[in-house]
Amino acid sequence: MTHFPARRDAFLEEDEETIGKLGSRACTGCGGDFRVTRPWQKQCSQRCRQRVYVQRQIVTALNYYGA
């Protein structure tokens, strides 16, 4: 038996509404549009996340002169 079933249901509905409001964005890895599931999401998949990470590492290595 739950003590606060109405309140728990209200939180679930709020999360679903938040996901719907986020809409879609352009992926920073491939440039394609994707549906956002989290507010901080920038890539559409793990593959695109890895692609962006590798590109960032290459730029860092080229600009590094050593110390």
Secondary structure, 3 states (H helix, E strand, C coil): CCCCHHHHHHHHHHHHHHHHHHCEEECCCCCCEEECCCCCCCCCCHHHHHHHHHHHHHHHHHCCCCC
